[in-house]
Amino acid sequence: MKKNDIVSAIGEVKLIHIIEDIIHKKTGKELVKDDSFFFEITNRKVTDNLVLNSDMFNATTDAPIQMNFYQMGRKSVLMNISDLVVKGVKPEGLIVSLGLPEEMKILDFESLIEGIVDYSKAWNLNYLGGDLNTSREIIINPTVFGFKDRNKIIYRKGLKPGNVVAINNKFGLTGVGFDIVLNRTGRLEDFSKYARAIKSVLEPNELGQEGIILADNELATASIDSSDGLSKSLKDLLLSIPNMGIEIEFSENLIHPDALQYSKELSISLENLVFNGGEEFIHLFTIDIKNFDIAQKLVASKGGKLIKVGKVIPEEKIYFLKEGRRIELKSQGYEHFK
């Protein structure tokens, strides 16, 4: 077998052996070899829930042409872990279904699997197994799961008027990166001053554990992952609760400094970079105002951060405050099939 051979030249069985070899080399563990996958559940309470997430990575919509195969594998796992962690759930297991073009090189397949395994290892996930099939493009469909006391899961439906809205990172950096990789001509090296922004697209920032800390201490009333953009995430957060809205301060607490600089330099809408960038995997939380200082200090003591950016209001609208004006947010963020 040669690295430049294509996957169709060696077949499914040998591809599975490659996956097994990579997992064993990097983790010392093995795939489950059976008709179904098994995960031993020990020391669980009767109130523990099984919590799962399965977000499909599709190369056409999720991988800019500058993204390599390792980065594709890494991102596919990160985007699924993000939705668990923001609910306060520590991920424990992983199953991955893969759709691969027949002409894909074995070398590229190995890089893809290494990206999946390396990020799984970073969270101490058990890679149990999955499925392989042919497809016209690369499709990675991980299912990540964990367990959490149902009374400590951070649901969307818990937010209340007066709650603080907090984030664990600033917005706009990935919006800058996407504008460069999708809309600008020339080489990426020509935008070296925005290297962080470009990297945040190709290798999304590490996920924080703020959600797990807040859930364990029952300090958040609601939460959501911002992968579809801040504007859509705010709208989605309000779907479970009628007659409520959010007011966001459009300030340095919310906005990444690179977005501010890029907006001025290229005369691009800062609001669009911040509210509609998408794929930041920043986590949003609502917290009872009387608990915010406690939550912020506790999270900081464990290496995380909470930044106050707004509040929940008793009105079914989303506003942002900019230069003394209260502006209704109309943008919709990213939505599939539109």
Stockholm file with secondary structure:
# STOCKHOLM 1.0

chainA/1-338         MKKNDIVSAIGEVKLIHIIEDIIHKKTGKELVKDDSFFFEITNRKVTDNLVLNSDMFNATTDAPIQMNFYQMGRKSVLMNISDLVVKGVKPEGLIVSLGLPEEMKILDFESLIEGIVDYSKAWNLNYLGGDLNTSREIIINPTVFGFKDRNKIIYRKGLKPGNVVAINNKFGLTGVGFDIVLNRTGRLEDFSKYARAIKSVLEPNELGQEGIILADNELATASIDSSDGLSKSLKDLLLSIPNMGIEIEFSENLIHPDALQYSKELSISLENLVFNGGEEFIHLFTIDIKNFDIAQKLVASKGGKLIKVGKVIPEEKIYFLKEGRRIELKSQGYEHFK
#=GR chainA/1-338 SS CCTTSBGGGTHHHHHHHHHHHHHHHHHSCCCCCSSSCCCCCCSCCTTEEEEEECCCEEHHHHCCTTCCHHHHHHHHHHHHHHHHHTTTCCEEEEEEEEEECTTCBHHHHHHHHHHHHHHHHHTTCEEEEEEEEECSSCEEEEEEEEEEETTTSCCGGGCCTTCEEEESSCBSHHHHHHHHHHHCCSCGGGGGGGHHHHHHHHSCCCCCCHHHHHHHTTCCSEEEECTTCHHHHHHHHTTTSTTCEEEEECSTTTBCHHHHHHHHHHTCCHHHHHHSCCCCCCEEEEECGGGHHHHHHHHHHTTCCCEEEEEEESSSCEEEEETTEEEECCCCCCCTTC
#=GC SS_cons         CCTTSBGGGTHHHHHHHHHHHHHHHHHSCCCCCSSSCCCCCCSCCTTEEEEEECCCEEHHHHCCTTCCHHHHHHHHHHHHHHHHHTTTCCEEEEEEEEEECTTCBHHHHHHHHHHHHHHHHHTTCEEEEEEEEECSSCEEEEEEEEEEETTTSCCGGGCCTTCEEEESSCBSHHHHHHHHHHHCCSCGGGGGGGHHHHHHHHSCCCCCCHHHHHHHTTCCSEEEECTTCHHHHHHHHTTTSTTCEEEEECSTTTBCHHHHHHHHHHTCCHHHHHHSCCCCCCEEEEECGGGHHHHHHHHHHTTCCCEEEEEEESSSCEEEEETTEEEECCCCCCCTTC
//
